[in-house]
């Protein structure tokens, strides 16, 4: 049995996935320039509740997710602005005082053959759907800055011209969900920092729940 449950609401699922797909597929460059700016990372904050299940598991319910439109985006990085977090935290405190900041999400865009990833299995073999060292450093920076950072999600997007149907499934124990949309394969991976010492929990210790996709607690 896992000791942490992370549940993604319909609204949060919609925002996270559509933001990742938009940054991936839509040209964000200057309309007067011939140079494309696609396959970018995206970023947003997670808001919700923290509780205990009837079995004593720590539960993080992601009720809402936002998109940081001011973040500096690239194909291998995304940098948010402190002002963006502060503005949204203040707005939430006024209009959604029942919600608390839980953490954030970002995306990993991969293409073939530019990234040297030819198949979904290549991507999984190299654990590219998981947090990078830079991602973990970002979490530590936020925690050291005083934020009560508890949940981190990464949505990885990979598309190839001739997609091969793959079944939706839990991975890494149950801390990651893989599913497909058209010719795009998407992974959503969850990490939890729980307890007073903020030790990270992942893989078999975390169970990611997404009712929208049919992934429930049982």
Protein Blocks (a to p, Z undefined) as FASTA:
>chain_A
ZZbdcdddfklmmmmmmmmmmmmmpccbdfkbcbdcehiacdddddddddddfkopacdd
dfbdcddfkbccdfkbccddfklmmmmmmmmmmmmmmbccfbdcdddddddfklopabfk
lmmmnopmbccfklmmmmmmmmmnopacfbdcdddddddfbdcddddddeehjlpccdde
hjbccdddddddedjklpacehjlpccddfknopafZZ
